[in-house]
Amino acid sequence: MADVTFTVDGKKLTAPAGTLLIDACRKAGIEIPAFCYYPGLSLQAACRMCVVRQEKVPKLQTACTTQVAEGQVFITESPEIAEARKGTIELLLGNHPLDCPVCDAGGECELQDMTFKYGAGESLYAEAKQHREEQQWSPAVFYDRPRCILCYRCTRMCGEGMDVWALGVQSRGVRSVITPNGGDRLDCEQCGMCIDVCPVGALTSGSYRYKTRPWEMKHVSTVCTHCADGCRVTLGVRQIDGDAVIIRSDNRDKGGINGDFLCAKGRFGFDFVESRERLSTPMVRNAAGKLEPATWAQALAAAASKLKEIRETRGGASIGVIGSNRTTNEENYLLQKFARTVLHTNNIDHARSTDYAAFARALAGHKDKTASLRDIAAAPAILLVGGNPTEEHPLLAWILRTNVRLNKARLYIANSQSIKLERQAKAVQGLPPNGYKDLTSILDRNDSDFAKAVMAEESLVVIFGSDFRGQGVEDLVAWGLKRGPNPDSVRFAIVGDHSNSRGAADMGLFPDLLPGYVPVTEPGAFAEYPGLPAAPGKTLPEMFAAAGKGDLGALLVVGANPVGKQGMDAAALKNTFVVVQDLFLTETAALADAVFPAASLYEKAGTVTSTYGDLQLVKKAADRAGVKPDFEILVRLAEEMGADVKALVPFGKGGVSADLGQSRGAQAGEADRHAVWLAAQGLEPRLSPLDPLAVLDEIERLVPGYTLDRINLLSGNDVRTELGAAQGRSASSSDGAGLIVPAHDSLFTSATLGRYSFALKDLERHQTQAVTESAAD
Amino acid sequence: MSSETMSIFSPRLAARFDALVAKYPVKRSALVPMLLYAQDEIGYLSDAVIAEVAERIGITELDVRNVATYYSMLRFKPAGKYNIQVCTNISCMLRGGYDILDRFQKELGVGHKGITSDGVFSLEEVECIGACCWAPAIQVNYDFHDELKPELVPGILEGYRAKAGFPGDGSTSLGRKAEGKAPHA
C-alpha cells in the first residue's frame, strides 16, 4: 500500500497505509507496551496497555488496532497515558499474586517490567485475593491460574500458530481461566509455545520450573540437535560442580529462521546431555575381552597404533569409516579428510536418510534452484510431496502454516496418506503408496483441479523427502526445470532427517563422492589431498559384508550406530578392530575395541547445514567433564598416528601456532572465541589445530557450493549454501537409492538421542495415554 | 450425524437442531440457542450434550465449553425439576426480594444453588429477570410469579409439589409453552 506520513511524539514517521500503529512505532524505535498484542497473531485488543492519545479523538486509542493514515498525530507517552496504563496494571495486580521471588518468570516478566516502569506499586484493592491451586496439564506444561493476566496469547499461539486449538478461555470476569482441551490435561503436540509467549509466569515449563533464576544462567544461542530443520535454540547454562549444565532450552532470542517457533524436542529434549548413561571416560577392550576405562592417552595410543598397523600391513582399503548425521560440518569434513589422507581409504559412508546425492546430480549445472527455508517462508506457492512435516519436520510445518495464514500462500499437497497440513492446503492430490513416481504425469496431464491449479502457478517451491530417491529425484527435478525461463519458476527442497544429515552429505561422507558431491574419480579433484585413493570405496553395507568375510581390518565409527539402527550384523565385526566415538554405549559401541566419549552438539563449536542448505553457527553451551568434541578426538588420533596435523587442519599462518587450546574450565573455547572475533575484524590467524573455523576456511576454499557470507554467519544468522554439483559440474554417483533408510522420527522421538531423553519419553507416554483414553470413550 | 439414530435428544429437538445449524451463514452462530434448548430438554449441559452439540456444529468440545461457561444461566450440573430463581436486583431488593429468598431457603432447607434431596426444587439467587414493574418477582423454570410476599411462598411450592406428583406434566418450559399456559401465575 502507498506510504503515509504521520507524527508520533513530534517525530515524522512514514509507513505503508494500514500498518498498525504499534508496528510502525516499534519499527521506528518507539516502544509501546502491550500484553495481548503479539506480532503475527490475530488482534485481541484486550489488555489496554498500548493506549495512546490521537489528536482530535476524544478517547485514548489502542495502538495495536489503530491503522496509520496520512496526517495523524499521536502521543505515546504523557502523564495522562502513564496514568491510564498504571490503572490497567493496578487492576491486573488486583488478583495477581506477588510471588515474584519464587516465580519462574521473575526477572523476565512483562508485568513486572511494566509495574516497574509505571509504578503501580500500591494497591487500593483491600479484599483478599482470589487464590486457586496450580494445575499440571502435562509433563511439559503447568498453569498457575492466579498469575494469568488473560492476554490470550497462549490460546492464539496454540490455535492460529500451531493449528492445535488445545487452549480455551472459560468462565468470565475475574473467574476467567485458561482451560486445556482435556478438562484438566493437555492433549496436544506439547510444543511449549504457550509457555514461551506467556508474558508472566502463568504457564511454566515442566523441565525448568523452580530450577534457577533467569539472571543466573548464561544464555547461549545455538542450533537444535534433533531434526534437520535447523531451529535456533537458546540454552540457559549454569555452572554446577565444575560442569556447565543446560538448565533450560527455549527460544528466548527469536532471531533464528524459526522465528517464534520451537517444538517439544528442541524445548524439552536436551536432557539426554545429562543422561546417566553418557560416556565420560575412554574405554579399551582388555586382554580378557572386556571394555574397561582407560585414560585418553592410553585409548588414543591403542586406537592409533592399531589403525596404523592395519593401514601399513593390510592397506587403507581394509579400513572402513562411518560418519555421523549429527556432528558438525567441520567434523564431517575432517573425518573424510582423515579417512582419505591419513587412513588412505575411500571406504567412508554414513546412514543416509534421504538421497542428497541424487538431488545434487539432478540439479547439476543449474544454479539457484534450491529453496532455503527463508525461500519457503516467502514462497507464493508450494507443492509438498509426501512426508508429514507436522510430525517429522515441525519447523517446516510451522513455516508453511504461517506462510498460508499471513501471506495467503497456496499450499498443494500430494501424499499417499492424509496429513494434518491438508487443513492449510488449497488442493490435495491423493496418491497410492509407492505411487509418487506418477505425480509428474498426473500434473502434466493437467486434467484434474489439483493439476490445473499447480500448473497455473508462475512460481513454485517443490518440497519432497525420502519417498523420492535416485531416478525418482531426477525425474521430479527434470519435470520442475521444464517449468519455464522465469528464474523463480521453480525451486526445490529435499527433506532429510537429522540435524546435520545435509552436512554429512555435503561434506562428502560417501565412498564415491568428495565434499561438494565431486566424484572421487574426477581427475584433479581435491588435488591437494596427499595420497587420495582414486577408486570409489565401499558403502556401509558393503563394509559390513567385507568385515563378515574377514576383509575389513578396522572400522572407525563416529556418532553412528549401524548395528542398532541400520540393522547391520554384529557378528560381522568379530575380527575387525572397531573404534567408536559416541555419546552413549550404543549397540555398536558395545562391540568396539576402543571407545571415545564424544561431546554432543550442545558442547562444541562449529557449523551445521539444515536440510534446506541453511548453514548456521553452533556455539558451545554446555561443558562436561571427560568428553571431547569429535573434532578434537580426530585431530589427536591423527597426531598419535604420526600424521602431519598441519596438513589436516590448516592452522597457524607463517609459523604462528598456539597450544592445543583448553577444552575445559574458564578459558574453554578461548581460541575459538578469539578466532571468531579475529574473523569478524577481517583478521586471519587460526591459532589452534582444534579450531573448527580453521577447517571452515578450508571448506569454503575447496567445497563447491560453500561460499559463505561470513559476517552474517558470525553474527549468528543463517547463510545459504548451494549443492556443490549445482555449480556447473556434472556430478555422478553410483545409485545410492537402495541405501536410504528414513528415520521417521515423530514429535517425541529423535533417533539415538531420544532414547536417552526422559523428557521426550515422558511426553510420548502422556500423549499415548491421551490417545488411548479418547479412543476408549 | 444422523440425528435419528445417534442423537441423545428427542427426535423433535434433533430435527430442530438440524434446521438451526443450517439457518446461519456461520454454523457456530447456532451454538447458544442449541445449548439453551438442550438444557431445557436434558435439564443441564452434560458431557454428552456438549459432545453432540460440538459435533453438530463442527467445532471442538473445548470451543463449546468456552462459550457455555460464560453464561451463568447455563448449568453443568442437574437442577431440580423446578428451578426457582429469586431476583434480588435493585427493584426486587427494594420491595423485599431478600425476604422472599429467605423464605424459600427456610421452606426448602437449601441455599443458593442448592437442590432439595427429593430433586423437585432447586434454588438460585439471580440478577434482574425483567419483572421490575411487578417486583419482587421470581421465575420457576419459565413461569413468573410476581408481586410476592413471603407468606405466598408455601402456596407456590405446594402447587409445584402437587404437579410433580403427576408424570408427564410438562414441567419443562417447552412442555409448558406447548400447553399454552399463561406465563404469569
Interface residues (C-beta under 8 A of the other chain):
Chain A: W165 A166 L167 G168 V169 Q170 S171 R172 T179 P180 N181
Chain B: T60 E61 L62 D63 R65 N66 T69 Y70
